[in-house]
Amino acid sequence: MATLPAGVSAADFNAAITKFKAAVGEKHVFTSDEDVALYRDAYSPMWGTPQELLASAAVAPDTVEQVQAIVRAANEHKIPLYPISTGKNVGYGGSAPNLHGSVVLDLKRMNRILEVDDRRGFALVEPGVAYFDLYRHIQEKKLKVWIDCPDPGWGSLIGNSLDHGVGYTFGAFRDHFGSHCGMEVVLPNGEIMRTGMGALPGSKTWQDYKYGFGPYVDGLFGQGNFGIVTKMGFWLMPEPEAYQSGYVSVPKRHDIIALVDHVNYLEHIGLIGQPNYSSPLGRTQRNEPDLRALVGKAGGPSDEELDRFGAAKGIPSWEVELQFYGPAKTVAANWEYARERIGASIPGSTFRDGHSYRFPMTDEQKAAVEHKVAVGIPAMSIFSIGARSELNPSPTDGHLWFAPIIPKTGEAILESQRAFAKVYQEFGLNVGGIFQTPATWIYRAFVMIVGMPVSRSNKEINAKSMAAFKRVVEVAAEHGWAEYRSPPAFADLVADSYSYNDHALRRFNEQLKDAVDPNGIIAAGRGGIWPRHLRGGRKA
Amino acid sequence: MTNRREFLQIGLAATALPVAGGLFASGAEATVAPSVPKIPLYKVLFDDRFAQGKAFGDVASNLGLACHAMQAGDVTDFWYHDLDLAWRAEPKPIAGFTRHGPLFVLEHFGWDRGLRVVFRAEHHSLGGGVIEHRLSGPAESLSTAAALIPAGNDWVRLMAATVTQCAVGCSQPAERTVVTRGAASLPDDETFYSWVIAPKA
């Protein structure tokens, strides 16, 4: 029996289902328990509990016109819809709705690649187009552009970007929402709207210039619930001639400050792609019981103690991988420049060459690339990792990502390591710590991401992770940091932390929501934005 | 940096397994009754890092089935160069012996194309050569579960034969747990899966 949305009668629900079937065909409306179960969040910390957020049904349209018909029927019967693209965003909720009992609007049948132009460097796609699909299209047509994809690459370009997803190649291409250009949206009243230059009928620049004229409304549809995106344009990186990586190591903990400043300069002036930071000293903990003892002592180690340990063992505190893209001559020259610049500034810094590639690559060369996403090749290899460990006791049951944004400085790294480590230790979680380095997907900020374990069989693990999550969101806010993405279970909590001027941002979003979607039928709760009739149930 | 990959990699157990002798004892091939229709498999996937994976693949190959050995446990190559294209034409059944990750991926991809996991067996070491097998699937196929027990080390071969001759369209899905004992073991912290993915009935 369907899990009805709150406040929706069985009569209204059944009437809507009948209209959905008329719009898309009976075989594309899913109401059986077996079919609806496929839309559960595979990594939900509330799996199998009364709190688990479940869909009531799912409907899978094939055209924009069918989406419009579904939206009109949903409005008529006040049925909450939850749009998904391919629903592969495990770790951030997957295909499960924010509002229990919503009907999932599954857009994966809308999977047309509408246009790819490798001269102007863009693609226009529908929601069901996955990164693998666009990659295949580009390879088959021998187009001279790259995708920038997340890892794993099985998700949708539109779905990933609308959740502010990120990637691994060069500059602003890693910001998937930021590198989009133009949208088509079905509004909550069933109308079709095109944004940016697309609002000009017959526009020839829809995917060239983002802003059109007047307010830039695209942002409302990212992590928002003001409409259903049915087409989206993306800028694509030109295929470079060459790639070169190089590794820079610095000896002392506080060298991270100068190192980050140099790397930021290299990145922001356009010489490198995504930098990858790590701690060689941190990695040796597994084999160095003395280091583990030092790290684990009451009050933690001082930076000087760690520097002395590292110096005695000849192990640097930090390392960064720099990735250069472009003509072969310039990548070599830029790597040389980086070595000179950093070497002159940080005593004891050392350098070694990494990988070197030329493009286009043969299939054999592509197969040999270790970190495929860095050169625009989608992969699923991340799912081949996942052994059980203290850090990850139930790897098959997934994890929760806690992903706070911190300033792009070495000082912020050092401060956040210790601030978060206290919380993780308090909850007995073996994550983060004083050797944690940030994720660098986001072009102009750092993300100190950790994964908290989830278990379908051990409710204590889930309770601990959820409690830790709540506490660490609070600690982050106290330091002026906040999450940039969240699974549905924590959307209200995270949204609540954005509380400047008595939650002015949320109140503004709610005014817009009431005006644009008065029946609250689109993605209720997404981004912490609830329709008027459900605001009392906000979880934060 | 504790990035996504490092979070999943920390504590990775040793993957080398001892190659057990006598893995291919004779007489462990009869599974589902000949009169019961079998799922016609497009391909059998196995993880060739493990002796049990290779043994599974050998049985499938000896049965005349097309096989794919996953490199480094990575399903990407199989998906992109083979299965994605095959499934665009038609939702074809596949079987395999893998760790959880590849099964998770292929199960989710299969959902998009109207396929489901119709047979699943989890193989988990309890230590000392004792392995617990939790099976779910067509009752006709699970009738062979009891034969796993005396099979000992030969359980892989019997499981491969069961999976590759999985019965079509079960009316009554069943579950069963059996325990085998033998000299060879799986890594203590790993669960392996034998499975069949086929179009939903």
Interface residues (C-beta under 8 A of the other chain):
Chain A: L38 A42 T86 K88 K108 F132 R136 D151 P152 W154 N276 Y277 S278 S279 A367 P378 A379 M380 S381 I382 F383 S384 I385 G386 A387 R388 S389 E390 L391 N392 P395 T396 H399 V431 G432 G433 Q436 T437 P438 A439 T440 I449 V450 G451
Chain B: M1 T2 N3 R4 R5 F7 L8 Q9 I10 G11 L12 A13 A72 G73 D74 V75 T76 D77 W79 Y80 D84 R99 H100 G101 P102 F104 V105 H108 F109 W111 D112 D189 E190 T191
